Amino acid sequence: MRVVEYPRWVRGRLGGETVVDSRRTRLIYHDGRSIPVYAFPEEDVRVLPNPIDLGRFRPDPAARETFRRDLGLEAGEVAALCVARLFRVKGVDQLLDAWRIVERRAAPARLLIAGEGPERSALEAQVRAHDLRHVRFLGHVSEVENVLQASDFLVVPSRSETGPLSAVEAMATELPVVGFRVGGVGEHVEDGKQGLLVPPGDVEAMADRIARLVEDEPLRLRLGRAALARSADFGLDDFVERLVAEYRRVVERAG
């Protein structure tokens, strides 16, 4: 991949400085695949990760039991969750390929897919073609915190990401994250600390990590505790303070 910085006259029109939600966002893809990749230089970039409401997304054992019952999950049944718009870039087809392996190798578990989009019919056909028996499409979920409470870990199978908000929301709910190491995912989740990351598109590796979390409850809990601690960096109050500080710095520099 060849990275080409925007010319100075373009950067000047854009204000000379850019705030992004992850380091990876400084690389601007025109169609997700174009080469060269146009970028803002490091010295012109300030990273402010997207914030979340830590009062809304938090561990709640009582709510967990309620929402697991609402979803028909059995006691002790492990639930993996994917929250995504059903577009190709979100990689849910890759997740289903991995889940096909998981269903053959691991203890029984449930895959919940929350989201809508134009790929849903094709994804449902993929489930039927592979006779996947433990996959459930939830459709659009307005209160995603409820389905997070009911789940045991989150999967981010995207082909491309900037700063995945669903990963931060999951971590704040004390859930570990399994994902492809694309875009800003690795900036939010450290492999082996708050979750398990694998090379982009490596479906076999994704299946292996999912199976590990399905079968290893102590690992899930350890990663989940670290994820909860990490989520404190993404609070809304801290974000506002940092954003105001950036505005002040830019104004002072211009004045």
C-alpha positions as CSV (number, residue, x, y, z in Angstrom):
1,M,0.0,0.0,0.0
2,R,1.4,3.4,-1.0
3,V,0.4,6.3,1.2
4,V,0.4,9.8,-0.3
5,E,-0.1,12.9,1.9
6,Y,-2.6,15.5,0.8
7,P,-0.8,18.6,-0.7
8,R,-0.4,21.6,1.6
9,W,-2.9,23.7,-0.3
10,V,-5.6,21.1,0.4
11,R,-4.6,20.8,4.0
12,G,-4.7,24.6,4.3
13,R,-8.3,24.7,3.1
14,L,-9.2,22.0,5.6
15,G,-7.9,24.2,8.4
16,G,-4.4,22.7,8.7
17,E,-5.4,20.3,11.5
18,T,-7.7,17.3,11.6
19,V,-9.5,15.6,14.5
20,V,-10.1,11.8,13.9
21,D,-11.5,8.9,15.9
22,S,-8.5,6.7,15.3
23,R,-5.0,6.9,13.8
24,R,-6.2,4.7,11.0
25,T,-8.8,7.3,10.0
26,R,-6.0,9.6,8.7
27,L,-5.8,7.2,5.7
28,I,-8.6,8.1,3.4
29,Y,-9.8,5.4,1.0
30,H,-11.9,6.5,-1.9
31,D,-13.6,3.1,-2.3
32,G,-12.0,1.0,0.4
33,R,-9.4,-0.4,-2.0
34,S,-7.9,2.5,-3.9
35,I,-4.1,2.9,-4.2
36,P,-2.6,5.4,-3.5
37,V,-4.2,6.0,-0.1
38,Y,-4.5,9.7,0.6
39,A,-3.5,10.7,4.2
40,F,-3.2,13.6,6.5
41,P,0.4,13.9,7.9
42,E,0.8,12.8,11.5
43,E,1.7,16.3,12.8
44,D,-1.7,17.6,11.6
45,V,-3.8,14.9,13.3
46,R,-5.3,14.8,16.7
47,V,-7.0,11.5,17.8
48,L,-10.2,11.7,19.9
49,P,-11.9,8.3,20.0
50,N,-15.6,8.3,19.7
51,P,-17.1,8.5,23.2
52,I,-19.9,6.5,24.8
53,D,-22.3,7.0,27.7
54,L,-20.7,5.0,30.5
55,G,-24.0,5.3,32.5
56,R,-25.9,3.5,29.7
57,F,-23.3,0.9,29.0
58,R,-22.2,-0.9,32.2
59,P,-22.3,-4.3,33.7
60,D,-25.7,-5.1,35.2
61,P,-26.1,-8.8,36.4
62,A,-29.8,-8.5,37.2
63,A,-30.5,-7.0,33.7
64,R,-28.3,-9.8,32.2
65,E,-30.6,-12.5,33.6
66,T,-33.7,-10.6,32.4
67,F,-32.5,-10.1,28.8
68,R,-31.1,-13.6,28.5
69,R,-34.6,-14.9,29.3
70,D,-36.2,-12.5,26.8
71,L,-33.9,-13.9,24.1
72,G,-34.6,-17.5,25.1
73,L,-31.0,-18.3,26.1
74,E,-30.5,-21.4,28.2
75,A,-28.7,-21.2,31.6
76,G,-25.0,-21.5,30.9
77,E,-25.4,-21.1,27.1
78,V,-22.7,-18.9,25.7
79,A,-23.9,-16.1,23.4
80,A,-21.6,-14.4,20.9
81,L,-22.8,-11.1,19.6
82,C,-22.2,-9.2,16.4
83,V,-23.6,-5.6,16.1
84,A,-23.4,-4.3,12.6
85,R,-25.1,-2.8,9.7
86,L,-25.5,-5.6,7.2
87,F,-23.3,-4.3,4.5
88,R,-20.4,-6.2,2.9
89,V,-17.8,-4.0,4.5
90,K,-18.9,-5.2,7.9
91,G,-17.8,-8.8,7.1
92,V,-20.8,-10.7,8.6
93,D,-20.4,-13.3,5.8
94,Q,-16.8,-13.9,7.1
95,L,-18.2,-14.3,10.6
96,L,-20.7,-16.9,9.3
97,D,-17.8,-18.8,7.6
98,A,-16.0,-18.8,10.9
99,W,-19.1,-19.8,12.8
100,R,-19.5,-22.9,10.5
101,I,-16.2,-24.1,11.8
102,V,-17.1,-23.2,15.4
103,E,-20.3,-25.3,15.2
104,R,-18.2,-28.3,14.2
105,R,-15.5,-27.9,16.7
106,A,-16.7,-26.2,19.9
107,A,-19.3,-26.7,22.5
108,P,-22.8,-25.5,21.5
109,A,-23.1,-21.7,21.6
110,R,-25.4,-19.1,20.1
111,L,-24.5,-16.4,17.6
112,L,-26.7,-13.3,17.8
113,I,-26.6,-10.8,14.9
114,A,-28.1,-7.4,15.7
115,G,-28.5,-5.1,12.7
116,E,-30.2,-4.6,9.4
117,G,-29.1,-3.9,5.8
118,P,-29.1,-5.0,2.2
119,E,-27.0,-8.1,2.8
120,R,-29.5,-9.7,5.2
121,S,-31.2,-12.0,2.6
122,A,-27.8,-13.2,1.3
123,L,-26.6,-13.8,4.9
124,E,-29.7,-15.7,5.8
125,A,-29.2,-17.8,2.6
126,Q,-25.7,-18.5,3.7
127,V,-26.9,-19.7,7.1
128,R,-29.4,-22.1,5.4
129,A,-26.8,-23.3,2.9
130,H,-24.4,-24.3,5.6
131,D,-27.1,-25.6,7.9
132,L,-26.0,-23.3,10.8
133,R,-28.3,-24.2,13.6
134,H,-27.3,-21.7,16.3
135,V,-27.5,-18.4,14.5
136,R,-30.2,-15.8,15.1
137,F,-30.8,-12.5,13.3
138,L,-32.3,-10.0,15.7
139,G,-32.9,-7.2,13.1
140,H,-32.5,-3.6,14.2
141,V,-32.0,-3.2,17.9
142,S,-32.7,0.3,19.2
143,E,-31.5,-0.5,22.8
144,V,-28.3,-2.3,22.0
145,E,-27.3,-2.2,25.6
146,N,-29.9,-4.9,26.4
147,V,-28.5,-7.4,24.0
148,L,-25.0,-6.7,25.2
149,Q,-26.1,-7.5,28.7
150,A,-27.3,-10.9,27.5
151,S,-24.1,-11.7,25.6
152,D,-20.8,-13.2,26.6
153,F,-18.5,-11.6,24.1
154,L,-18.6,-9.4,20.9
155,V,-17.3,-10.3,17.5
156,V,-16.1,-7.5,15.1
157,P,-15.6,-9.2,11.7
158,S,-15.3,-6.0,9.6
159,R,-13.2,-5.8,6.5
160,S,-12.6,-2.1,7.3
161,E,-13.1,0.0,10.4
162,T,-12.2,3.3,11.8
163,G,-13.1,3.4,15.5
164,P,-15.6,0.6,16.2
165,L,-18.1,2.0,18.7
166,S,-19.7,-1.4,19.2
167,A,-16.4,-2.7,20.6
168,V,-16.2,0.1,23.2
169,E,-19.8,-0.4,24.2
170,A,-19.2,-4.1,24.7
171,M,-16.0,-3.4,26.7
172,A,-18.0,-1.0,29.0
173,T,-20.4,-3.9,29.5
174,E,-17.5,-6.1,30.6
175,L,-17.4,-8.1,27.4
176,P,-14.2,-9.2,25.6
177,V,-13.9,-8.6,21.9
178,V,-12.9,-10.9,19.1
179,G,-12.0,-9.2,15.8
180,F,-10.0,-8.8,12.7
181,R,-7.0,-6.5,13.2
182,V,-8.3,-3.9,10.7
183,G,-8.3,-0.1,11.0
184,G,-8.8,1.3,14.4
185,V,-9.8,-2.1,16.0
186,G,-6.3,-2.6,17.3
187,E,-6.2,0.9,18.8
188,H,-9.2,0.1,20.9
189,V,-8.6,-3.6,21.8
190,E,-5.2,-5.0,22.7
191,D,-4.7,-8.6,21.7
192,G,-4.6,-10.9,24.7
193,K,-5.7,-8.1,27.1
194,Q,-9.2,-6.9,26.3
195,G,-9.9,-9.4,23.6
196,L,-8.4,-11.6,20.8
197,L,-7.4,-10.2,17.4
198,V,-6.5,-12.1,14.2
199,P,-5.1,-11.0,10.8
200,P,-7.7,-9.5,8.4
201,G,-9.8,-12.1,6.6
202,D,-8.3,-15.1,8.4
203,V,-11.5,-17.0,9.0
204,E,-9.8,-20.1,10.5
205,A,-8.0,-17.9,13.1
206,M,-11.3,-16.1,13.9
207,A,-13.0,-19.5,14.4
208,D,-10.2,-20.6,16.7
209,R,-10.5,-17.5,18.9
210,I,-14.3,-17.7,19.0
211,A,-14.1,-21.3,20.1
212,R,-11.6,-20.4,22.8
213,L,-13.9,-17.9,24.3
214,V,-16.9,-20.2,24.0
215,E,-15.1,-22.9,25.9
216,D,-12.9,-21.0,28.4
217,E,-15.0,-19.1,30.9
218,P,-12.0,-17.9,33.0
219,L,-10.5,-16.4,29.9
220,R,-13.7,-14.6,29.0
221,L,-14.0,-13.2,32.5
222,R,-10.3,-12.1,32.7
223,L,-10.5,-10.4,29.3
224,G,-13.9,-8.9,30.2
225,R,-12.5,-7.3,33.4
226,A,-9.6,-5.7,31.5
227,A,-12.1,-4.5,28.8
228,L,-14.2,-2.8,31.5
229,A,-11.1,-1.0,32.8
230,R,-10.1,0.1,29.3
231,S,-13.6,1.5,28.6
232,A,-13.0,4.2,31.2
233,D,-10.9,6.0,28.5
234,F,-14.0,6.5,26.3
235,G,-16.3,8.4,28.6
236,L,-18.4,11.3,27.2
237,D,-17.2,13.7,29.9
238,D,-13.6,13.2,29.2
239,F,-14.2,13.5,25.4
240,V,-15.9,16.8,25.8
241,E,-13.1,18.1,28.0
242,R,-10.5,17.0,25.4
243,L,-12.5,18.4,22.5
244,V,-12.8,21.8,24.2
245,A,-9.1,21.8,24.9
246,E,-8.4,21.1,21.2
247,Y,-10.7,24.0,20.2
248,R,-8.9,26.3,22.6
249,R,-5.5,25.3,21.4
250,V,-6.4,25.9,17.7
251,V,-8.0,29.3,18.6
252,E,-4.9,30.4,20.6
253,R,-2.6,29.3,17.9
254,A,-4.6,31.3,15.3
255,G,-4.8,34.4,17.5
